[in-house]
């Protein structure tokens, strides 16, 4: 089981189809098209084809200079189907249809090795090759393609090959070190924390999340009957005793102290309560899903976003944790207790385990101190 989990973390063989990147939102387009009036603005634009810059709003006017595909210009005004632009200090008019909005330069990760093309087509001239998990700067988009800059070169690649990096500089205030729970804004962080913290304060210590009577009976020495030929084997009482005994295996097998296991048992029961109260629909392959806010307020989830909720619950319970994955297909939370770092198998990691984890996984969320796991 543990080896399967490690393989799935390292190579993305199970779980979600896609870890959810932040879907980029273009800068606000301030252009107001009007046939009878001109609107003056200053905004960055990119040419979508070869075009000429004219001295006035007519293709019969004097040509000031030509512009090649993908040239960045600055829009000054619009009038009808024409846009007044400035390029390297020279000003003139171009057909508005030849321009698209530029985007605020934003860093992304490329989730697979791919070529960059001079245009938004694989038939275009190859500019360079970008290796998987290289950082690129996205500066524009057209249809399903994005224009990016890397290593001093600019080209186009499919937008589906991009994912946002895991850092988020818009979150300026956190309660648990580097943990932002995948949210986009401080307001989302505050809303997520407030909702779960209120539930935690009200419910976490309640009896419903602790050991039930059957677990206490097993801890006091009682055992169920595991003989399938016994008349009592199929009885409800016996079944619950056997379930309790199996549930307590991490303690009985010496993998955890009773104190540690009771805390994990309570914490995971509380987490289940949160998911039952704030129900979400599992969505595979949705690039917008990535945060605890998606689960708790938008009602949608995948493995990445659910692990962010788990991270917050573990933080409130005083359990340090990280979220790792392969960067494409799966995310998993690891946690630290007195016995060491663990996963859902409840077996303490050795130094070799920690080193392998650090070497073979993308960190979606670091420890509370903002570092990688250490032994």
N, C-alpha and C positions, 0 to 999 in steps of 0.2 A: 504493500500500500504506500509506504513512504517513498520507495523508489519510483513508483508510478507518479506520485505527486511531484517529485523533483524533476522527473522527465517532462511532465506536463508544464512545469514552470519554465524550464529551460528551453523547450522547443515548441510550446504552444499547441500541444496535441489535443487538449481538451478545453472546455470552457467556452467563453464567448468567441464569436467570429472575429470581432475587431475590438481592440481597446479604443475607447472613445476619445478622439482628439477634439480640441476646441475648433469648431467650424469657424473659419475666418469670416468676419463681417466687414465688407468694404467700407471705406471712408464715405461719409455722407456726401451725396452728389448735390452740390449747391446750385447746379445749373437749372434755370427756368426757361424752358423753350416757349417762345412766343413769336407769332408771325408778324405782329404789329409793333412790337417793342423789343428793345435790346436790353439784356440784363448783364450787368458787369459783375464779375467775380474773379477770383484768382484760385485756380485749382489745377492740380497736375493731371495730365491726360497722356495717353499712349496711342500712337497711330496703329491702326489695324491693317494697313496696306500701304503700298507706295502712293504718295499723294503730292500735290504741288501746293505751295503757299502763294496765294494771290494777293495783289495789292488792294482788291476790293471784293465784294460778294458776287463774283461772277467768274466763270471759267474762261471768259474772254478777256479778263483783266490781265495786267502785267504779272508775270510769274516772278516772285521774289527769290524762291529757292525750292528745291525738291526735298521731300522727307522720305526716308526709307521706312520699311516696316519696323515697328517696335520702338520708334523714337519717342522719347519723353519730351513733352512740350508743356507750356503753361497757358491755360485758358484765361482770357481776359474778359470776353463778352460773347453773347450769342445773339443771333438775329435770324429768325426764320430757320432755314436749314443750314446756316453757316455759323462757324465759330471763329472768333478772333483769338489768335494764339501768339505767344512769344517763344522764340527758340534762339538761344545764344545771342540775345540782344536784338534780334530782328523780329518784327511784328507783321502779321498779315492774316489772311482769312483762308480757312480750309473747310471743305464740306463736313458737317457735324457727323455724318455717317462713318467717317474714316477714323473717329476717335472713340476710345473707351476710357472710363475712369481709371486712374492709377490707384494702387492700394498703398496704405501706410506700410512701410517696410517692416515685416515681421518675420522672426526666425522660426523655421520649421525643421522637422526631421524628415528625411526621405526613408520610407519604410521598406524599400527594396532597391537593389542596384538597377539603374536605368540610364538611358541616354538623354541628354538635353538636345532639343532640336531648335533650329532657327525660327521655326514657325509652329503653330499648334497642330502639327500633324507628323506622324512617323515617316511621312514621305519627305519631310523637310530635311535640310542639311544638318548633319550631326555636329553639334558644337563641342560637346565633351561627354564624358561618362561620370555619373555620380554614384559612389558606393553606398550600399545600405547603411543607414543610421548616420550619414553625414548631415551636417547642418547646412541649410540653405536659407537665403533671405527671399521671401515672396514679395514681389513688387507689382504684380498685376494678374489678371485672370480674364479668360474669354471662354465661354461655354464650359466644357469639362476640362479645360487646360489652365495651368498656372505658369506665369512667368517668374523665374527665380534667378538669383545671382549667387554664384559659388566660385571661389577661387579666382575672382576677377572676371569671370565669364558669365554671360547672361543667356538664358535659353528657356525653352518651354518643355513642360512635362505634364502628364495627367494629374489633375488635382487629387485623384484618389490615392496617389503615391505619397501624399504629404500627411503628416500628423503634427499637431502642436507639441512643443516641448513641455516637460512636466513642471517647470518652474512657472510661477505666476506672480509678477511683481506688483500686481494690483491689490494683493492682499497685504496690508501693512501691519495688521494687528492679529496675532494668533494667541491662543491659550496654551498650546502644547507645541512649542518650538516650531519646527518646519511643517507641521501638519496643517494643510489648508482644506483637506477633504475634497479636493478636486474642483472647488467652486471657481467662478469667474470673477466675482466682485466681493468687496468687503460686506456689502449688504446681504449677499447670499450666505457668506460665512456666518454672519451674526444671526441670521434667521435659522440656519441649520443648528448652530450651537445652542441657541435659546430653546428650540423645540426639544432637542434630545436631552439637554440638561434639566429642563423642567420635568420631563418624564423620569429621568434618572433619580432626581431628588425625591420624587414622590413615590417611586415604585421599586427601586433597585433592591433595597434591603427587606422587602416584603417576603413573607414565608413562601409565597407561590413560586418563587424562583430558586429556592434552596432545595436541599435533599428532601424527597418525599418519604412517607412512612416506610415504604418497601426498602428504600436505600438504607434507612436507619436500621431496619430489621437485619439486613444483610451485614451491615457494619457491626451489629451486635452478635454476629455468628450464625444467623439463620441462613439456610441455603435452599434453593429450589431443587426439585427432582428432575434430573436430566435423562431419565430412562423413558424413552418413547413408548415402552410397553407398560408403563405404570398407569393405573387408572387416573391418578392425579396430574399426569403430565400435561394434559390439555386444559386443565382447570385455570380459571382467570387468576386466582391467587398465585398459583405456581408460575404462570407465565410472567406475571409482574415481578416475582422474586428473581426469576432468571434474567429478565431485562435489567433489573437493578444491579444484579451481580455483574453482568456484562458491561453496564455503564461505568461501574467502579473499577474496571480493569486497569486504567492508568495508575490508580493508587495501589491495587493489589499486586500489580506487576512491578512496582517500585519505580515507575517512570516519573511519578509526581508524589509530593507529600500530600497528605489529606487536606492540609490548609490550602495548598496551591490548587488542587483539583476542585475543591469546593468553590473557590473563587472563580475558576474557569467555568464550572457548571452553572453557577449563578449568572455570570456575565453573558454566557451564550443563551440562557433562557430569557434574560432580559432583552437581548438582541432580537430573538425570535418574536417577543412581544411587540417590539418596535415595528418589525416588518409586518406583523399581523394587523397592527393598528393603522399604519400608514401603508396601505397596500399599493403595490406597484406591479405593472405589467412587464414581464421580461421581453426585451426586444433585442434580437441578435443583429449585429452589423450596423447599428445606428451610430454614426460618427459623432452625433451630438451628445451622447450619453457618456458621462465620465465622473459625475460628482454625487455627493450625498444629497445635494439640492434636487437633482433629477429624481431621486427615489422619494424623498420626503415631501416635495412640493409639486413635482410634475407628474408623479405616479408612473414613471418609467424606469427600468433598470436593466443592467447587464452585470457581468462579473466585476468589472472595474468599479462601477458606481456603488454596488452593494458592499464591496470591500471598503469603500470610503466611509460608509455608514458604520461598518464594523470597527474601523479605525477610531472613529469618534467615541463609540461605546467603550472600546478598550482603553482609550485615553482617560475617560471619566472614571473607569474602574482602576486606574493606576497601573495599567499594563502597557509598556512601551511596545511599539510595533512598526513594521515597515510593510509597504505594498510593493511587490515586484512582479515582473512578468517577462514575456519575450518581446514586448513592445508591439505585438500585432494581434495575437489570438487569445491571450489569457492573462489574468491578473490573480494574484493570491497574496493574502496577508500572512506574515510571520510575526510571532510575538515573543517577548522575553519575560520569563518568570525566574524564580530563584534557581531552578534547575538549568536554565540556559535558554537559548533561542529554540523555538519549536514551530512546527506547522500543525495541521489538523490531526496528524498521527500521534501527537503528544509524546514524541521521543526527542530528547535533547540533542541538538546539533553538536557534532564534534568540531574541532578546529578545521579539519578537512572539509566538513560540510559547509561551514561558514565561508571558507575560501572559495569553494566551488560556486556557492551562491553568489558571492561578490563578483566572480569572474564571468559568469554566464547569464546574468539577468540584467534587464533594464530596471532601474529604480524609479517607480512611479511616485513613491512617497518614502522619504528617508526616515531615520529614527527621530524621536522627539528633539534630539540635539542637532539634527540636520546632518548626520553622518551615516555612513554605511554600517552594516552589522559588524560587530567585532566580537572576538571570542574572549 
